[in-house]
Amino acid sequence: MANENQSNLHVMQRGEGTPLVLLHGFPFDHALWRAQLHGLEGAGVRVIAPDLPGFGRSPSLAEGEASMDSYADAIAQWAKEEGLGKFILAGHSMGGYIAFAFVRRYAEMLSGLVLVCTRPGADSEAAREGRYKLIEEVRKRGPQAVVDAMLPKLFAPSTAESQSEAVDDTRQMMLRQSDEGIIAAIRAMAERPDSTSGLEAINVPTLIITGAEDAIIPAPEAEGMMSRISGARHVPIANAGHLPMIEQPDAFNEALNSFINSSH
Ligand code: MLT
């Protein structure tokens, strides 16, 4: 089921039960979570996968407005309009950066947190420069520039070899995003604050999922959050890179399911 409401977000939903909002990373859309939308249905979970502003079928924010905070605001507004009540928020990579902003601004709306292949720190100077160069490339070549920069690093080598259809679908998902949405998100990531000092304040059950072969956010970086979030659990997914929800959907869904069942 897809719906749009006053907040203008395009949102896919499936199933009934504990609400679980899944925030995709960059530069994807709700289809990143296809295996969760289909695989968790019937498990007592209401799976909710929005297209973030400027991605998929959700309109962009006004120019210069994109930030982790404004993406979080859009999700909060949607959830309030929907009368969702408390929900579990899962964020993948950039979706995780947005989840940290959400925790800062709307902690009272959350009943749980899932951090997937993400990191709390801000960009280094070098990383920021790389982002601004990528913006120039996107202006010249569109989303293909991001595909060239990211696709070779997204999957574990074994996935890249054995799941060519998944790699192809992912390429198509990246290519269908707009220059405008991509550029706004790159700038917003470059300018995002360091969220490390806010980790100790997280007071909802938290699950950290890593891809053992993640070449974009190496697992140890994500694991560093463990000691700062009280009671956090960690599930490393073997034979997966930066997209474990696609590469190993069964293991990924099992991790989500047992977290939800034991904490909700
Ligand atoms: C993502 O997957 O969302 C991005 O790789 C995150 C980033 O570029 O920092």
py3Dmol code that shows the C-alpha trace and the ligand (Angstrom):
import py3Dmol

protein = """\
ATOM      1  CA  MET A   1       0.000   0.000   0.000  1.00  0.00           C
ATOM      2  CA  ALA A   2       1.367   3.442  -0.962  1.00  0.00           C
ATOM      3  CA  ASN A   3       0.127   6.724   0.329  1.00  0.00           C
ATOM      4  CA  GLU A   4       0.885  10.415   0.272  1.00  0.00           C
ATOM      5  CA  ASN A   5      -0.453  12.888   2.794  1.00  0.00           C
ATOM      6  CA  GLN A   6      -0.049  16.547   3.657  1.00  0.00           C
ATOM      7  CA  SER A   7       3.625  16.161   4.401  1.00  0.00           C
ATOM      8  CA  ASN A   8       3.886  14.988   0.777  1.00  0.00           C
ATOM      9  CA  LEU A   9       6.042  11.999   1.545  1.00  0.00           C
ATOM     10  CA  HIS A  10       5.565   8.941  -0.583  1.00  0.00           C
ATOM     11  CA  VAL A  11       5.403   6.013   1.827  1.00  0.00           C
ATOM     12  CA  MET A  12       5.097   2.262   1.255  1.00  0.00           C
ATOM     13  CA  GLN A  13       3.477   0.236   4.026  1.00  0.00           C
ATOM     14  CA  ARG A  14       2.797  -3.438   4.606  1.00  0.00           C
ATOM     15  CA  GLY A  15       1.561  -5.558   7.469  1.00  0.00           C
ATOM     16  CA  GLU A  16      -0.011  -4.780  10.809  1.00  0.00           C
ATOM     17  CA  GLY A  17       1.410  -4.571  14.303  1.00  0.00           C
ATOM     18  CA  THR A  18       4.428  -2.872  15.858  1.00  0.00           C
ATOM     19  CA  PRO A  19       5.260   0.124  13.647  1.00  0.00           C
ATOM     20  CA  LEU A  20       8.746  -0.012  12.162  1.00  0.00           C
ATOM     21  CA  VAL A  21       9.861   2.966  10.056  1.00  0.00           C
ATOM     22  CA  LEU A  22      12.751   2.201   7.705  1.00  0.00           C
ATOM     23  CA  LEU A  23      14.878   5.140   6.476  1.00  0.00           C
ATOM     24  CA  HIS A  24      16.885   4.399   3.352  1.00  0.00           C
ATOM     25  CA  GLY A  25      20.465   5.515   2.782  1.00  0.00           C
ATOM     26  CA  PHE A  26      21.962   7.558  -0.040  1.00  0.00           C
ATOM     27  CA  PRO A  27      21.087   7.621  -2.933  1.00  0.00           C
ATOM     28  CA  PHE A  28      18.253   5.124  -2.669  1.00  0.00           C
ATOM     29  CA  ASP A  29      14.510   5.085  -2.053  1.00  0.00           C
ATOM     30  CA  HIS A  30      11.965   2.869  -0.289  1.00  0.00           C
ATOM     31  CA  ALA A  31      12.759   0.002  -2.670  1.00  0.00           C
ATOM     32  CA  LEU A  32      15.971  -0.570  -0.711  1.00  0.00           C
ATOM     33  CA  TRP A  33      13.679  -2.285   1.807  1.00  0.00           C
ATOM     34  CA  ARG A  34      11.778  -4.502  -0.638  1.00  0.00           C
ATOM     35  CA  ALA A  35      12.842  -7.690   1.159  1.00  0.00           C
ATOM     36  CA  GLN A  36      11.705  -6.249   4.487  1.00  0.00           C
ATOM     37  CA  LEU A  37       8.388  -4.923   3.126  1.00  0.00           C
ATOM     38  CA  HIS A  38       7.660  -8.421   1.860  1.00  0.00           C
ATOM     39  CA  GLY A  39       9.618 -10.591   4.305  1.00  0.00           C
ATOM     40  CA  LEU A  40       8.323  -9.149   7.584  1.00  0.00           C
ATOM     41  CA  GLU A  41       4.687  -9.051   6.585  1.00  0.00           C
ATOM     42  CA  GLY A  42       2.634 -11.328   8.836  1.00  0.00           C
ATOM     43  CA  ALA A  43       5.237 -11.170  11.606  1.00  0.00           C
ATOM     44  CA  GLY A  44       3.205  -8.708  13.716  1.00  0.00           C
ATOM     45  CA  VAL A  45       5.095  -5.771  12.244  1.00  0.00           C
ATOM     46  CA  ARG A  46       3.765  -2.787  10.326  1.00  0.00           C
ATOM     47  CA  VAL A  47       6.622  -2.064   7.946  1.00  0.00           C
ATOM     48  CA  ILE A  48       6.746   1.559   6.812  1.00  0.00           C
ATOM     49  CA  ALA A  49       9.257   2.647   4.175  1.00  0.00           C
ATOM     50  CA  PRO A  50       9.156   6.313   3.141  1.00  0.00           C
ATOM     51  CA  ASP A  51      10.971   7.903   0.227  1.00  0.00           C
ATOM     52  CA  LEU A  52      13.005  10.633   1.916  1.00  0.00           C
ATOM     53  CA  PRO A  53      12.452  14.177   0.562  1.00  0.00           C
ATOM     54  CA  GLY A  54      14.044  14.464  -2.886  1.00  0.00           C
ATOM     55  CA  PHE A  55      14.209  10.669  -3.418  1.00  0.00           C
ATOM     56  CA  GLY A  56      11.856   8.238  -5.082  1.00  0.00           C
ATOM     57  CA  ARG A  57       8.490   9.903  -5.469  1.00  0.00           C
ATOM     58  CA  SER A  58       8.822  12.367  -2.583  1.00  0.00           C
ATOM     59  CA  PRO A  59       9.320  15.988  -3.612  1.00  0.00           C
ATOM     60  CA  SER A  60      12.533  17.781  -2.686  1.00  0.00           C
ATOM     61  CA  LEU A  61      12.719  20.284   0.123  1.00  0.00           C
ATOM     62  CA  ALA A  62      13.155  23.920  -0.915  1.00  0.00           C
ATOM     63  CA  GLU A  63      16.660  24.722  -2.110  1.00  0.00           C
ATOM     64  CA  GLY A  64      19.132  25.021   0.727  1.00  0.00           C
ATOM     65  CA  GLU A  65      16.672  23.451   3.181  1.00  0.00           C
ATOM     66  CA  ALA A  66      17.989  19.895   3.193  1.00  0.00           C
ATOM     67  CA  SER A  67      19.713  18.842   6.403  1.00  0.00           C
ATOM     68  CA  MET A  68      19.588  15.787   8.639  1.00  0.00           C
ATOM     69  CA  ASP A  69      17.272  17.823  10.884  1.00  0.00           C
ATOM     70  CA  SER A  70      14.889  18.756   8.068  1.00  0.00           C
ATOM     71  CA  TYR A  71      14.704  15.162   6.844  1.00  0.00           C
ATOM     72  CA  ALA A  72      13.934  14.112  10.445  1.00  0.00           C
ATOM     73  CA  ASP A  73      11.275  16.851  10.637  1.00  0.00           C
ATOM     74  CA  ALA A  74       9.596  15.496   7.487  1.00  0.00           C
ATOM     75  CA  ILE A  75       9.426  11.999   9.003  1.00  0.00           C
ATOM     76  CA  ALA A  76       8.113  13.318  12.322  1.00  0.00           C
ATOM     77  CA  GLN A  77       5.446  15.382  10.574  1.00  0.00           C
ATOM     78  CA  TRP A  78       4.346  12.380   8.539  1.00  0.00           C
ATOM     79  CA  ALA A  79       4.201  10.146  11.637  1.00  0.00           C
ATOM     80  CA  LYS A  80       2.129  12.736  13.521  1.00  0.00           C
ATOM     81  CA  GLU A  81      -0.307  13.175  10.633  1.00  0.00           C
ATOM     82  CA  GLU A  82      -0.595   9.414  10.385  1.00  0.00           C
ATOM     83  CA  GLY A  83      -1.287   9.127  14.149  1.00  0.00           C
ATOM     84  CA  LEU A  84       1.418   6.501  14.322  1.00  0.00           C
ATOM     85  CA  GLY A  85       2.150   6.729  18.049  1.00  0.00           C
ATOM     86  CA  LYS A  86       5.518   5.459  19.225  1.00  0.00           C
ATOM     87  CA  PHE A  87       7.527   3.513  16.665  1.00  0.00           C
ATOM     88  CA  ILE A  88      10.800   1.767  16.055  1.00  0.00           C
ATOM     89  CA  LEU A  89      13.049   3.807  13.766  1.00  0.00           C
ATOM     90  CA  ALA A  90      15.624   2.049  11.621  1.00  0.00           C
ATOM     91  CA  GLY A  91      18.136   4.038   9.595  1.00  0.00           C
ATOM     92  CA  HIS A  92      20.568   2.765   7.014  1.00  0.00           C
ATOM     93  CA  SER A  93      23.769   4.771   6.574  1.00  0.00           C
ATOM     94  CA  MET A  94      22.491   8.301   5.716  1.00  0.00           C
ATOM     95  CA  GLY A  95      19.172   7.110   7.156  1.00  0.00           C
ATOM     96  CA  GLY A  96      21.143   6.484  10.369  1.00  0.00           C
ATOM     97  CA  TYR A  97      22.502  10.053  10.319  1.00  0.00           C
ATOM     98  CA  ILE A  98      18.849  11.141  10.079  1.00  0.00           C
ATOM     99  CA  ALA A  99      17.923   8.783  12.924  1.00  0.00           C
ATOM    100  CA  PHE A 100      20.499  10.544  15.152  1.00  0.00           C
ATOM    101  CA  ALA A 101      18.839  13.873  14.292  1.00  0.00           C
ATOM    102  CA  PHE A 102      15.465  12.297  15.071  1.00  0.00           C
ATOM    103  CA  VAL A 103      16.709  11.157  18.485  1.00  0.00           C
ATOM    104  CA  ARG A 104      17.907  14.709  19.199  1.00  0.00           C
ATOM    105  CA  ARG A 105      14.592  16.262  18.205  1.00  0.00           C
ATOM    106  CA  TYR A 106      11.850  13.694  18.762  1.00  0.00           C
ATOM    107  CA  ALA A 107      13.123  11.073  21.237  1.00  0.00           C
ATOM    108  CA  GLU A 108       9.654  10.899  22.808  1.00  0.00           C
ATOM    109  CA  MET A 109       8.222   9.439  19.578  1.00  0.00           C
ATOM    110  CA  LEU A 110      10.518   6.404  19.609  1.00  0.00           C
ATOM    111  CA  SER A 111      10.106   2.951  21.133  1.00  0.00           C
ATOM    112  CA  GLY A 112      13.265   1.491  19.615  1.00  0.00           C
ATOM    113  CA  LEU A 113      16.187   2.231  17.326  1.00  0.00           C
ATOM    114  CA  VAL A 114      17.955   0.167  14.678  1.00  0.00           C
ATOM    115  CA  LEU A 115      21.223   1.509  13.282  1.00  0.00           C
ATOM    116  CA  VAL A 116      22.272  -0.208  10.078  1.00  0.00           C
ATOM    117  CA  CYS A 117      25.763   0.265   8.588  1.00  0.00           C
ATOM    118  CA  THR A 118      25.999   3.786   9.920  1.00  0.00           C
ATOM    119  CA  ARG A 119      28.279   5.966  12.001  1.00  0.00           C
ATOM    120  CA  PRO A 120      27.688   8.815  14.466  1.00  0.00           C
ATOM    121  CA  GLY A 121      30.688  10.989  13.502  1.00  0.00           C
ATOM    122  CA  ALA A 122      30.739  13.979  11.154  1.00  0.00           C
ATOM    123  CA  ASP A 123      32.799  14.044   7.943  1.00  0.00           C
ATOM    124  CA  SER A 124      36.536  14.687   8.061  1.00  0.00           C
ATOM    125  CA  GLU A 125      37.790  17.670   6.073  1.00  0.00           C
ATOM    126  CA  ALA A 126      38.946  15.290   3.321  1.00  0.00           C
ATOM    127  CA  ALA A 127      35.585  13.505   3.185  1.00  0.00           C
ATOM    128  CA  ARG A 128      33.809  16.841   2.955  1.00  0.00           C
ATOM    129  CA  GLU A 129      36.000  17.935   0.071  1.00  0.00           C
ATOM    130  CA  GLY A 130      35.249  14.632  -1.660  1.00  0.00           C
ATOM    131  CA  ARG A 131      31.524  15.332  -1.288  1.00  0.00           C
ATOM    132  CA  TYR A 132      31.808  18.789  -2.875  1.00  0.00           C
ATOM    133  CA  LYS A 133      33.762  17.280  -5.776  1.00  0.00           C
ATOM    134  CA  LEU A 134      31.026  14.684  -6.185  1.00  0.00           C
ATOM    135  CA  ILE A 135      28.432  17.481  -6.367  1.00  0.00           C
ATOM    136  CA  GLU A 136      30.366  18.956  -9.299  1.00  0.00           C
ATOM    137  CA  GLU A 137      30.457  15.551 -10.973  1.00  0.00           C
ATOM    138  CA  VAL A 138      26.699  15.082 -10.485  1.00  0.00           C
ATOM    139  CA  ARG A 139      26.084  18.490 -12.063  1.00  0.00           C
ATOM    140  CA  LYS A 140      28.002  17.258 -15.124  1.00  0.00           C
ATOM    141  CA  ARG A 141      26.979  13.600 -15.326  1.00  0.00           C
ATOM    142  CA  GLY A 142      23.890  13.156 -13.157  1.00  0.00           C
ATOM    143  CA  PRO A 143      23.387  10.074 -10.950  1.00  0.00           C
ATOM    144  CA  GLN A 144      25.835   8.059 -13.056  1.00  0.00           C
ATOM    145  CA  ALA A 145      28.617   9.915 -11.220  1.00  0.00           C
ATOM    146  CA  VAL A 146      27.367   8.499  -7.913  1.00  0.00           C
ATOM    147  CA  VAL A 147      26.983   5.027  -9.387  1.00  0.00           C
ATOM    148  CA  ASP A 148      30.600   5.146 -10.576  1.00  0.00           C
ATOM    149  CA  ALA A 149      31.825   6.331  -7.171  1.00  0.00           C
ATOM    150  CA  MET A 150      29.747   4.010  -4.977  1.00  0.00           C
ATOM    151  CA  LEU A 151      28.519   0.889  -6.732  1.00  0.00           C
ATOM    152  CA  PRO A 152      31.884  -0.924  -6.770  1.00  0.00           C
ATOM    153  CA  LYS A 153      32.039  -0.543  -2.966  1.00  0.00           C
ATOM    154  CA  LEU A 154      28.434  -1.311  -2.033  1.00  0.00           C
ATOM    155  CA  PHE A 155      28.433  -5.118  -2.096  1.00  0.00           C
ATOM    156  CA  ALA A 156      30.569  -7.823  -0.539  1.00  0.00           C
ATOM    157  CA  PRO A 157      32.703  -9.441  -3.275  1.00  0.00           C
ATOM    158  CA  SER A 158      30.702 -12.678  -2.998  1.00  0.00           C
ATOM    159  CA  THR A 159      27.395 -10.803  -3.514  1.00  0.00           C
ATOM    160  CA  ALA A 160      28.750  -8.897  -6.478  1.00  0.00           C
ATOM    161  CA  GLU A 161      29.628 -12.258  -8.045  1.00  0.00           C
ATOM    162  CA  SER A 162      26.562 -14.308  -7.181  1.00  0.00           C
ATOM    163  CA  GLN A 163      23.697 -11.765  -7.140  1.00  0.00           C
ATOM    164  CA  SER A 164      24.019  -9.856 -10.393  1.00  0.00           C
ATOM    165  CA  GLU A 165      20.294  -9.117 -10.458  1.00  0.00           C
ATOM    166  CA  ALA A 166      20.447  -7.426  -7.049  1.00  0.00           C
ATOM    167  CA  VAL A 167      23.440  -5.375  -8.185  1.00  0.00           C
ATOM    168  CA  ASP A 168      21.567  -4.363 -11.315  1.00  0.00           C
ATOM    169  CA  ASP A 169      18.396  -3.427  -9.428  1.00  0.00           C
ATOM    170  CA  THR A 170      20.495  -1.312  -7.086  1.00  0.00           C
ATOM    171  CA  ARG A 171      22.166   0.453 -10.016  1.00  0.00           C
ATOM    172  CA  GLN A 172      18.730   1.228 -11.484  1.00  0.00           C
ATOM    173  CA  MET A 173      17.486   2.489  -8.123  1.00  0.00           C
ATOM    174  CA  MET A 174      20.439   4.910  -7.937  1.00  0.00           C
ATOM    175  CA  LEU A 175      20.041   6.045 -11.553  1.00  0.00           C
ATOM    176  CA  ARG A 176      16.381   6.945 -11.120  1.00  0.00           C
ATOM    177  CA  GLN A 177      17.076   9.539  -8.407  1.00  0.00           C
ATOM    178  CA  SER A 178      17.038  13.211  -9.383  1.00  0.00           C
ATOM    179  CA  ASP A 179      20.146  15.399  -9.590  1.00  0.00           C
ATOM    180  CA  GLU A 180      18.407  17.859  -7.283  1.00  0.00           C
ATOM    181  CA  GLY A 181      17.684  15.310  -4.537  1.00  0.00           C
ATOM    182  CA  ILE A 182      21.152  13.800  -4.796  1.00  0.00           C
ATOM    183  CA  ILE A 183      22.969  17.134  -4.614  1.00  0.00           C
ATOM    184  CA  ALA A 184      20.866  18.324  -1.670  1.00  0.00           C
ATOM    185  CA  ALA A 185      21.612  15.117   0.250  1.00  0.00           C
ATOM    186  CA  ILE A 186      25.354  15.216  -0.474  1.00  0.00           C
ATOM    187  CA  ARG A 187      25.517  18.767   0.856  1.00  0.00           C
ATOM    188  CA  ALA A 188      23.403  17.838   3.887  1.00  0.00           C
ATOM    189  CA  MET A 189      25.699  14.907   4.699  1.00  0.00           C
ATOM    190  CA  ALA A 190      28.804  17.101   4.337  1.00  0.00           C
ATOM    191  CA  GLU A 191      27.339  19.604   6.779  1.00  0.00           C
ATOM    192  CA  ARG A 192      25.902  17.147   9.299  1.00  0.00           C
ATOM    193  CA  PRO A 193      26.960  17.534  12.926  1.00  0.00           C
ATOM    194  CA  ASP A 194      28.846  14.984  14.991  1.00  0.00           C
ATOM    195  CA  SER A 195      26.236  12.927  16.847  1.00  0.00           C
ATOM    196  CA  THR A 196      28.664  10.974  19.054  1.00  0.00           C
ATOM    197  CA  SER A 197      27.973  12.950  22.224  1.00  0.00           C
ATOM    198  CA  GLY A 198      24.232  12.222  21.916  1.00  0.00           C
ATOM    199  CA  LEU A 199      24.638   8.440  21.966  1.00  0.00           C
ATOM    200  CA  GLU A 200      24.641   8.159  25.767  1.00  0.00           C
ATOM    201  CA  ALA A 201      21.211   9.813  25.880  1.00  0.00           C
ATOM    202  CA  ILE A 202      19.581   7.072  23.793  1.00  0.00           C
ATOM    203  CA  ASN A 203      17.232   5.322  26.186  1.00  0.00           C
ATOM    204  CA  VAL A 204      15.243   2.958  23.963  1.00  0.00           C
ATOM    205  CA  PRO A 205      16.192  -0.619  23.022  1.00  0.00           C
ATOM    206  CA  THR A 206      18.800  -0.359  20.273  1.00  0.00           C
ATOM    207  CA  LEU A 207      20.052  -2.807  17.683  1.00  0.00           C
ATOM    208  CA  ILE A 208      23.191  -2.192  15.640  1.00  0.00           C
ATOM    209  CA  ILE A 209      23.465  -4.169  12.404  1.00  0.00           C
ATOM    210  CA  THR A 210      26.714  -4.232  10.469  1.00  0.00           C
ATOM    211  CA  GLY A 211      27.830  -5.824   7.224  1.00  0.00           C
ATOM    212  CA  ALA A 212      30.987  -7.785   7.972  1.00  0.00           C
ATOM    213  CA  GLU A 213      32.482  -6.715   4.633  1.00  0.00           C
ATOM    214  CA  ASP A 214      31.184  -3.148   4.495  1.00  0.00           C
ATOM    215  CA  ALA A 215      33.715  -1.119   2.482  1.00  0.00           C
ATOM    216  CA  ILE A 216      31.855   2.185   2.905  1.00  0.00           C
ATOM    217  CA  ILE A 217      31.361   2.232   6.688  1.00  0.00           C
ATOM    218  CA  PRO A 218      33.725  -0.430   8.032  1.00  0.00           C
ATOM    219  CA  ALA A 219      32.078  -2.543  10.725  1.00  0.00           C
ATOM    220  CA  PRO A 220      34.501  -1.495  13.529  1.00  0.00           C
ATOM    221  CA  GLU A 221      33.434   2.119  13.058  1.00  0.00           C
ATOM    222  CA  ALA A 222      29.776   1.179  13.541  1.00  0.00           C
ATOM    223  CA  GLU A 223      30.639  -1.183  16.390  1.00  0.00           C
ATOM    224  CA  GLY A 224      32.262   1.736  18.218  1.00  0.00           C
ATOM    225  CA  MET A 225      28.734   2.879  19.107  1.00  0.00           C
ATOM    226  CA  MET A 226      28.135  -0.243  21.222  1.00  0.00           C
ATOM    227  CA  SER A 227      29.883   0.937  24.366  1.00  0.00           C
ATOM    228  CA  ARG A 228      28.104   4.313  24.281  1.00  0.00           C
ATOM    229  CA  ILE A 229      24.506   3.145  23.936  1.00  0.00           C
ATOM    230  CA  SER A 230      23.244   1.471  27.071  1.00  0.00           C
ATOM    231  CA  GLY A 231      22.143  -2.129  26.447  1.00  0.00           C
ATOM    232  CA  ALA A 232      22.703  -1.955  22.680  1.00  0.00           C
ATOM    233  CA  ARG A 233      22.807  -5.274  20.847  1.00  0.00           C
ATOM    234  CA  HIS A 234      24.928  -5.972  17.828  1.00  0.00           C
ATOM    235  CA  VAL A 235      24.235  -8.365  14.970  1.00  0.00           C
ATOM    236  CA  PRO A 236      27.017  -8.623  12.385  1.00  0.00           C
ATOM    237  CA  ILE A 237      25.791 -10.008   9.066  1.00  0.00           C
ATOM    238  CA  ALA A 238      28.281 -12.338   7.378  1.00  0.00           C
ATOM    239  CA  ASN A 239      28.846 -12.243   3.622  1.00  0.00           C
ATOM    240  CA  ALA A 240      27.386  -8.766   3.362  1.00  0.00           C
ATOM    241  CA  GLY A 241      28.811  -5.361   2.532  1.00  0.00           C
ATOM    242  CA  HIS A 242      27.034  -2.007   2.878  1.00  0.00           C
ATOM    243  CA  LEU A 243      23.598  -3.384   1.888  1.00  0.00           C
ATOM    244  CA  PRO A 244      22.913  -6.382   4.172  1.00  0.00           C
ATOM    245  CA  MET A 245      19.122  -5.895   3.815  1.00  0.00           C
ATOM    246  CA  ILE A 246      19.527  -6.809   0.134  1.00  0.00           C
ATOM    247  CA  GLU A 247      22.540  -9.125   0.262  1.00  0.00           C
ATOM    248  CA  GLN A 248      21.379 -11.333   3.135  1.00  0.00           C
ATOM    249  CA  PRO A 249      17.648 -10.620   3.548  1.00  0.00           C
ATOM    250  CA  ASP A 250      16.895 -13.720   5.651  1.00  0.00           C
ATOM    251  CA  ALA A 251      19.623 -13.041   8.202  1.00  0.00           C
ATOM    252  CA  PHE A 252      18.697  -9.365   8.213  1.00  0.00           C
ATOM    253  CA  ASN A 253      14.981  -9.999   8.746  1.00  0.00           C
ATOM    254  CA  GLU A 254      15.745 -12.561  11.426  1.00  0.00           C
ATOM    255  CA  ALA A 255      17.831  -9.951  13.287  1.00  0.00           C
ATOM    256  CA  LEU A 256      14.989  -7.418  13.060  1.00  0.00           C
ATOM    257  CA  ASN A 257      12.363  -9.951  14.064  1.00  0.00           C
ATOM    258  CA  SER A 258      14.126 -11.215  17.133  1.00  0.00           C
ATOM    259  CA  PHE A 259      14.920  -7.646  18.226  1.00  0.00           C
ATOM    260  CA  ILE A 260      11.265  -6.636  17.863  1.00  0.00           C
ATOM    261  CA  ASN A 261       9.969  -9.777  19.566  1.00  0.00           C
ATOM    262  CA  SER A 262      12.299  -9.479  22.518  1.00  0.00           C
ATOM    263  CA  SER A 263      11.963  -5.759  23.085  1.00  0.00           C
ATOM    264  CA  HIS A 264       8.353  -4.944  22.130  1.00  0.00           C
TER     265      HIS A 264
END
"""
ligand_1 = """\
9
MLT
C 24.840 5.942 2.403
O 24.866 4.738 2.083
O 23.818 6.476 2.866
C 26.087 6.775 2.193
O 27.107 5.982 1.695
C 26.518 7.438 3.443
C 27.696 8.360 3.242
O 28.068 8.642 2.096
O 28.228 8.824 4.251
"""
view = py3Dmol.view(width=600, height=400)
view.addModel(protein, "pdb")
view.setStyle({"model": 0}, {"cartoon": {"style": "trace"}})
view.addModel(ligand_1, "xyz")
view.setStyle({"model": 1}, {"stick": {}})
view.zoomTo()
view.show()
